[in-house]
């Protein structure tokens, strides 16, 4: 099983099609406490996607301190910051 990807974007937001390709399915946007966003696979847990430690830690460090204790991110995740955020 391959390790999931975690990438940060800061300049331009991805299109829906780009996001779907990156997360390999339906896209769920998770708004984080610091104003940034994570794009993840909406059905990642249903399909048994692997645990993404980098994305889970990023969510925790952004002020969402339930990540890592009560919930985790699985599969590929795009961390959208600044001008790359979806509106």
N, C-alpha and C positions, 0 to 999 in steps of 0.2 A: 504494500500500500504506500502510495506517495505521500509526502508531507504536504499539508495544505499551504497555499500561498497567502502571504500577508503583504500588501503593498499600500503605500501612502501616496495619495495624489493631492496636490496643493494648487495647481494652476487652472486646469480646465476640467469641468465635470464630464464623466463618461456618459455616452448615450445609453439608453435602455438596452439596446442590442449589445453594446460592448459589455455592460454590466452582466447581462444574462450569460454571455459567453464566458466571462471571467468566473462567475460563481457556479456555472454549469447548471442553470435552471432558473426557476422563478426567483426574483429579487425581493428581498426584504430589506428595508432601510431601518437601521437602529439609530435613533438620535441619542447622542451622548451628552453628559452633563456639561462638558466644556464647549458645546456648540458644534462639535464635529459629528460626523456620521460614519457608520459602518454599513457597507453593502454586503449582505450575506445571502446564502441560499435559503429560501423560505422553508424548504422541505429537507434541509440538510440532516437533521436528526432522524427523520423518518427513513431516509435512505442510507443511514449509517455512515455519513461522512466523518472523517477523522477529526479529532480534537485539534483545534488551532490555538496553541498556547500563546503565540505572539498577539493574535487578535484579542484573545481573552484578557491578556495582560494590558493591552492598549486600552480596552474598554474600562478595566479596573482603574488604570492610571488616569483616565479622563474624568474620574469622579463617580463612575458607576460601580460602587464597591460591592455590589451583589455578584458581579461577574467573578468567577473563580471560586465562589463559595456556594451560591445558589443556582447559578447558571453558567454555561460555557458557550463559546463560539465554536462551531464545527465547519469544516470545509474552507474554501477560499474566502478571503475577506478583503475588501477594498476600504481603506480608511480615508474618507474625504474630509479635507480641511480647507479652510479659507475659501478661495474662489472656486474650488472643485466641488463644493457642496451642492447637493440638489436643493432646489427651492420649491 
